[in-house]
């Protein structure tokens, strides 16, 4: 099998494996240049990239308009189109995020710990880049800039493979980003976008052990499942966001209503959106919370006790408790106290973000301790599950596994470490 690429030579064809090997080799060579660059040089390059994104606003928005038109023709949902859509304000936010990453402390070279052995050997663990990181993502073009900025700041090269829905937007953003890098003396190959949408190239990336050092999937359950199943390269998984908001019996009714509506309806198509609302049977304001969600335009699907609160609630089936809607839809259940809420979350949460609304400190601390998710919140909207809101500048994703990194993954999560040992001639007896 061969693939046709979007290269200058429009007749160029090569196998997916050869394509990935070629561009990975270019990325690895560029990463070695990055590894020698100072904190100030990398920061300057990112500021130049942010400036280029602003300067190329017209071209990027024109490219995005093509993607939106194609998406509408394909019948993409409103939530998917919202994730795809760029305007001047959103593009300015993308450029601002790149600037913010430039201002963050460089983790590379920082010493995690230092010790001295009785024999005089001095040991230190020092943060280093991972190497070449492959990011496979779907319809959000902001990921192109976020991933590029975070990888570069942490000394990594990036090999980006975006979804076909955002192909024009991704190429325009990457082209602007590359202008800034080259202006600052960084090889453009430090941030590459796979030049074809052929799905076979994804398979070639997943099996490129020794060429790509880590794969980060950003997308729906089917994408992440495929990556985890087929990868021969280490994977930093970003699973779906089946996020719960539990309104405890001691919740403030006003806070409960405002947080629940925000958690679902601020932006329904992001991974931090609430998908399931759990109402304590002893909470007196359940009907008001339900009504506020419905009046905000949310379709609710509930169990029998939830449906008794409002006739507009539809009947939920078993699949609803395990569905990431990414739309103005949520499931709702009434539970008998904190233990029942914890049991429901343990059975159905994807380990992304779960929230309790309560004025009871003891209940809050139990929830924080017992819910095994990457992000656990008290009295706050799950929409805060975002690297920028955590002060990280941007994020490569929300890691829901238990190894290497968890929660919003930014600069530190894109580094590993090595041991440096300094001696004075010691020989082991």
C-alpha positions in Angstrom: 0.0 0.0 0.0 1.2 3.5 -0.8 -0.2 6.9 0.2 -0.3 10.2 -1.6 1.0 13.1 0.4 0.4 16.8 0.5 4.1 17.5 -0.3 5.5 19.9 -2.9 5.9 16.9 -5.2 2.2 16.1 -5.7 3.1 12.8 -7.4 5.1 11.5 -4.5 3.9 8.2 -3.2 5.4 5.9 -0.5 4.2 3.3 1.9 2.8 4.5 5.2 5.7 3.0 7.0 8.3 4.7 4.8 6.5 8.0 5.2 6.4 7.8 9.0 10.1 6.6 9.1 11.1 9.6 6.9 9.3 12.3 8.8 10.1 10.8 12.2 13.8 10.8 11.3 13.4 14.5 10.4 11.7 15.1 13.7 14.3 13.3 15.7 17.1 15.3 14.1 15.2 18.5 14.9 14.7 17.4 18.5 18.5 17.1 18.9 18.7 20.7 18.0 16.0 21.6 20.5 17.8 19.7 23.2 20.8 22.1 22.9 18.7 25.2 23.0 18.4 27.4 26.1 15.3 28.3 28.0 15.4 31.8 26.5 15.7 30.6 22.9 12.7 28.2 23.2 10.6 31.0 24.9 11.6 33.4 22.1 10.6 30.9 19.4 7.1 30.4 21.0 6.6 34.1 21.2 7.5 34.4 17.5 5.0 31.5 16.8 2.3 33.3 18.7 3.0 36.5 16.7 2.8 34.5 13.4 -0.6 33.0 14.4 -2.0 36.5 15.0 -0.5 37.8 11.7 -2.0 34.9 9.7 -5.5 35.3 11.2 -7.2 35.9 7.9 -5.6 32.8 6.3 -6.4 30.6 9.3 -10.0 31.7 9.5 -10.4 31.2 5.8 -9.1 27.7 6.1 -11.4 27.0 9.1 -14.4 28.2 7.1 -13.6 25.5 4.5 -13.6 22.9 7.3 -16.9 24.2 8.7 -18.6 24.2 5.3 -17.4 20.6 4.7 -18.5 19.6 8.2 -22.0 21.0 7.6 -22.2 19.2 4.3 -21.3 15.9 6.1 -23.9 16.5 8.7 -21.6 16.9 11.7 -23.5 17.6 15.0 -23.7 21.1 16.4 -21.4 20.0 19.2 -18.8 18.8 16.7 -19.0 22.0 14.7 -18.6 24.0 17.8 -15.4 22.1 18.6 -14.2 22.7 15.1 -15.1 26.4 14.7 -12.6 29.2 15.0 -13.3 32.9 15.1 -11.1 35.9 15.8 -11.7 35.6 19.6 -10.9 31.9 19.7 -7.8 32.3 17.5 -6.6 35.1 19.7 -7.0 32.7 22.7 -4.9 30.1 20.9 -2.1 32.6 20.3 -2.4 33.9 23.9 -2.0 30.3 25.2 1.2 29.9 23.2 2.5 33.1 24.7 1.5 31.8 28.2 3.4 28.5 27.6 6.5 30.6 26.6 6.3 32.4 30.0 6.2 29.1 32.0 9.3 27.7 33.7 11.3 25.3 31.5 11.2 21.9 33.2 14.2 20.6 31.3 17.3 20.4 33.4 15.6 20.8 36.7 16.9 18.6 39.4 14.2 16.3 41.0 16.5 15.1 43.8 20.1 14.9 44.8 21.8 12.4 47.1 25.3 11.4 48.1 26.4 7.8 48.8 28.7 6.8 51.6 31.4 6.0 48.9 31.3 9.6 47.7 29.2 9.1 44.6 26.9 12.0 44.0 23.5 11.0 42.5 21.0 13.3 40.9 17.7 12.8 38.9 17.3 15.5 36.2 14.3 16.2 33.9 14.9 15.6 30.2 12.6 15.7 27.1 10.9 12.4 26.1 12.0 12.9 22.5 9.6 12.7 19.5 6.0 12.7 20.5 3.2 11.6 18.2 -0.2 13.3 18.8 -3.2 11.8 17.1 -6.3 13.9 17.5 -9.7 14.6 16.0 -11.7 17.8 15.4 -10.3 20.5 17.6 -7.8 22.6 15.6 -6.5 24.4 18.8 -4.8 21.1 19.7 -2.4 21.8 16.8 -1.0 24.9 18.5 -1.4 23.7 22.1 0.5 20.5 21.4 3.2 22.2 19.3 3.8 24.8 22.1 3.9 22.3 24.9 6.2 19.9 23.1 8.6 22.6 22.0 8.8 24.3 25.4 9.6 20.9 27.0 12.3 20.2 24.4 10.3 17.6 22.4 9.7 17.4 18.7 6.1 16.8 17.7 4.5 14.7 14.9 0.9 15.8 14.7 -1.9 13.8 13.0 -5.1 15.8 13.1 -8.6 14.6 12.0 -9.9 15.1 8.5 -12.6 17.4 9.8 -10.0 20.1 10.6 -7.5 19.4 7.9 -7.4 22.9 6.4 -7.3 24.6 9.8 -4.5 22.4 11.0 -2.3 23.0 8.0 -2.9 26.8 8.3 -2.1 26.8 12.0 1.0 24.6 11.6 2.2 26.8 8.7 2.0 29.9 10.8 3.7 28.2 13.7 6.5 27.0 11.5 7.1 30.6 10.3 7.7 31.7 13.9 10.0 28.8 14.6 12.2 29.3 11.6 12.4 33.0 12.4 13.8 32.0 15.8 16.3 29.6 14.3 14.5 26.3 15.1 14.1 23.7 12.4 10.5 23.6 11.1 10.7 19.8 11.4 10.5 20.2 15.2 6.7 20.5 14.7 5.4 18.4 11.8 1.9 17.7 10.6 1.5 14.4 8.8 0.9 15.3 5.2 -1.9 12.9 4.5 -5.2 11.9 6.0 -4.8 8.2 5.0 -5.8 6.1 8.0 -3.0 3.6 7.3 -0.5 6.3 8.5 -2.0 6.1 12.0 -1.2 2.4 12.1 2.3 3.1 10.9 2.7 5.7 13.7 1.4 3.3 16.3 4.0 0.6 15.4 7.0 3.0 14.9 8.8 1.8 18.0 12.3 3.3 18.1 11.2 6.2 16.0 8.4 7.7 18.0 8.9 7.8 21.7 5.3 8.3 22.9 1.8 8.5 21.4 -0.8 10.8 22.8 -4.4 10.2 21.5 -6.9 13.1 21.8 -10.4 12.0 20.7 -13.3 9.8 21.3 -13.5 6.3 22.7 -13.0 4.5 19.4 -9.8 6.4 18.6 -8.3 5.8 22.1 -9.3 2.2 22.1 -7.6 1.6 18.7 -4.5 3.4 19.9 -4.3 1.4 23.1 -5.0 -1.9 21.2 -2.6 -1.5 18.3 0.3 0.7 19.7 3.8 -0.7 20.0 4.9 2.7 21.3 4.1 3.9 24.9 0.7 5.6 25.1 -0.4 8.5 27.3 -4.1 7.9 27.2 -6.7 10.7 27.2 -10.0 8.7 27.7 -13.5 10.0 27.4 -15.0 12.3 30.0 -18.0 10.6 31.6 -18.0 13.2 34.3 -20.4 13.3 37.3 -21.7 16.1 39.4 -23.1 14.8 42.7 -25.3 17.3 44.6 -25.1 16.2 48.2 -27.9 16.6 50.7 -26.0 19.5 52.3 -25.4 21.4 49.1 -26.3 25.1 48.8 -29.3 25.2 46.4 -28.1 28.3 44.6 -24.5 27.0 44.1 -25.9 23.6 43.1 -28.1 25.0 40.3 -25.4 27.4 39.0 -22.6 24.9 39.0 -24.7 22.1 37.4 -26.0 24.4 34.6 -22.4 25.7 33.9 -20.9 22.2 34.1 -23.2 20.9 31.3 -24.2 23.9 29.2 -21.2 26.3 29.1 -19.7 24.2 26.3 -21.3 20.9 25.8 -18.7 19.5 23.4 -15.6 19.5 25.6 -14.2 16.6 27.6 -14.8 18.5 30.9 -18.6 18.8 30.4 -20.8 17.1 33.0 -22.5 14.0 31.5 -24.3 12.6 34.6 -26.0 14.5 37.4 -26.5 12.7 40.7 -29.1 14.1 43.0 -29.1 13.2 46.7 -32.6 12.0 47.7 -32.4 14.3 50.7 -31.4 17.4 48.8 -34.4 19.8 48.8 -33.6 21.7 45.6 -33.5 18.8 43.0 -36.6 20.0 41.1 -35.1 23.5 40.7 -31.8 22.1 39.4 -33.5 19.9 36.9 -35.8 22.7 35.7 -32.9 25.0 35.3 -31.0 22.5 33.1 -34.1 21.8 30.9 -34.8 25.5 30.5 -31.2 26.1 29.5 -31.8 23.7 26.6 -30.5 20.4 28.0 -32.3 17.1 27.3 -32.3 15.0 30.5 -32.6 11.2 30.6 -33.3 9.8 34.1 -34.2 6.9 36.3 -37.7 6.6 37.7 -37.1 8.8 40.8 -35.5 11.5 38.7 -38.4 11.4 36.2 -40.8 12.0 39.1 -39.2 15.4 39.7 -40.2 16.7 36.2 -42.3 15.2 33.5 -40.0 16.6 30.8 -37.2 14.1 31.8 -37.0 11.2 29.4 -36.4 7.6 30.4 -32.7 6.6 30.6 -31.5 3.1 29.6 -28.4 1.4 30.9 -26.2 2.8 28.1 -26.9 6.3 29.2 -24.8 6.0 32.4 -21.8 5.1 30.2 -22.2 7.7 27.5 -20.2 10.8 26.8 -22.8 12.8 24.9 -20.7 15.9 24.1 -24.0 17.5 23.4 -26.9 19.2 25.3 -27.9 15.9 26.8 -27.3 14.5 30.3 -28.3 11.5 32.4 -29.7 12.1 35.9 -30.2 9.8 38.8 -31.4 10.1 42.4 -29.2 8.4 44.9 -29.5 7.5 48.6 -26.6 9.4 50.1 -22.9 9.7 49.6 -22.2 5.9 49.6 -24.6 5.4 46.8 -23.1 8.3 44.8 -19.6 6.9 45.3 -20.8 3.4 44.1 -22.4 4.9 41.0 -19.3 6.9 40.2 -17.1 3.9 40.7 -19.2 1.9 38.3 -19.6 4.4 35.6 -17.0 7.2 35.7 -14.3 7.2 33.1 -11.8 8.5 35.6 -11.6 12.0 34.1 -13.4 14.5 36.4 -16.0 14.1 39.1 -17.5 16.8 41.4 -19.4 17.0 44.7 -21.5 20.1 45.6 -21.8 20.3 49.4 -21.3 22.5 52.5 -20.4 19.4 54.6 -16.6 19.3 54.9 -16.5 15.7 56.0 -18.5 14.6 53.0 -16.2 16.7 50.7 -13.1 15.1 52.1 -14.5 11.6 51.8 -15.3 12.3 48.1 -11.9 13.7 47.5 -10.3 10.7 49.0 -12.5 7.9 47.6 -13.2 9.0 44.0 -10.4 7.5 41.9 -10.4 10.0 39.1 -7.7 12.2 37.6 -9.5 15.3 38.8 -11.8 15.5 41.8 -13.5 18.8 42.6 -15.6 20.3 45.4 -18.1 23.1 44.8 -16.8 23.9 41.3 -17.8 23.2 37.7 -16.2 20.3 35.9 -15.6 22.7 33.0 -12.5 23.9 34.9 -10.9 20.6 33.9 -8.5 22.3 31.6 -4.7 22.9 31.6 -5.1 26.6 31.2 -7.4 26.9 34.2 -4.9 24.9 36.2 -2.2 27.5 35.5 -0.4 25.1 33.1 -0.7 27.4 30.0 -2.2 24.7 27.9 -2.5 20.9 27.9 -1.7 18.0 25.7 -4.7 16.2 27.2 -6.3 15.0 30.4 -4.5 11.7 31.2 -6.8 9.3 32.9 -4.4 6.4 33.5 -2.3 5.9 36.6 1.3 5.8 35.2 3.7 8.6 34.3 1.2 11.5 34.4 -2.4 12.1 35.4 -4.9 14.9 34.9 -4.0 17.9 32.7 -0.7 17.0 31.1 1.5 20.0 30.3 5.2 20.6 30.5 6.3 18.4 33.4 4.2 15.5 32.0 6.1 15.7 28.7 9.4 15.1 30.4 11.1 12.0 31.8 14.3 11.9 33.8 17.8 10.4 33.8 20.2 9.7 36.6 23.4 11.6 36.6 26.2 10.1 38.7 29.4 12.0 39.5 32.4 10.2 41.0 36.0 10.8 41.8 37.4 7.5 40.6 35.3 5.0 42.6 35.5 1.3 41.6 32.9 -1.1 42.9 34.4 -3.8 45.2 
